[in-house]
Amino acid sequence: MSERKPISKSLRFKVFKREYCLSEKFKSSSLRQFLQNLPVDVVDGAMTKACSRIAGRGGDGDDAIKYFCGICWRTIKESGVRW
C-alpha cells in the first residue's frame, strides 16, 4: 500500500469565475482514491475539463464535481486498475 501524503487544504476550483473549495470529506475519500490510482496530471486535467464543460452549460460547483468524478472513475475503470 502506498504511503498517504497530506492533501492540500487549499484545493479550489473555479466555474464561471466563481471559486469553490473541495470539502474535507471529499478530499479524504474520493480525491485520495483518484490520486492513488491515477497520475496527478490526469486528475488535474479531469478537473479542468469538468469545470470548463460545466461552466459552458451554466452549471455550478456541485455539477462540476459530479462530472469530475465520472471522468476519474471512467479513467480508472478503462485503465484496468483494481481499486
N, C-alpha and C positions, 0 to 999 in steps of 0.2 A: 504494500500500500504506500502511496506517495505521501511525503510529509506535507502537512497542511500549512499553508502560508496565509498570513492575515490578508483579508481583502480590504482595500482602502475604504475608509469611512466616507470619503467624499465622492463616491461614484455618482455621476449625474449624467443626464442625457437631455436633449432638447427636442421638442416637437413644436413647430411654429414659433420658434424663438422663446418658447416658454420652457423653463428649466424644471426638470423633475429629478427627485432623488430615489434611489433604489432602497427599499426597506431592508432593515437588518435581517428579517426573516428570509427575504428573497435572496440576499447575498449569502447567507449561511446555508441555504439549501440549493435552490435551482442554479444560481450563478456558480457556486462552488462545483456542482456536478458538471456544468458545462466546461468550466476551466480545467477540470480533471480529465475530461475526455476529448477536448478539442484544443488546438493551438490558440493562444491569446489573440493572434491576428484574425482568426476565423470568428471568434466570439465578438471581437470589436467590429468586424465587418458586418456581422449579423445585426448588431445594434444600429449601426449606421444605416443599413438597408431598411430595417424596420422603421426607424424614425423618419427617413425620407419618404417611404411609401405611405405611412400613416398620415404624415403631415400633408401630403398631396391629396389625401382623401378627407381631410378635415377631422381626423381622429384626435385622441388625446393620449396621455401617458399610459393609461391602462391598455388602450388598444395597441400601442407600440410594444409594451411588454408581452402581451399575448402573441403578437406576430413574431417578436424576437424569440420567444420560447419555441414557437413552432419551427422556425428556421433551425435553431440549435438542435432540437430533438430529431428533426428530419436528417440533419447532417450526421448526427451520431448514429442514427439507425442505418443510413446509407453507407457509413464507414465500416459497419460490422463490429464496432466496439461493443463488448458486453459490459453493461453497466449494472 
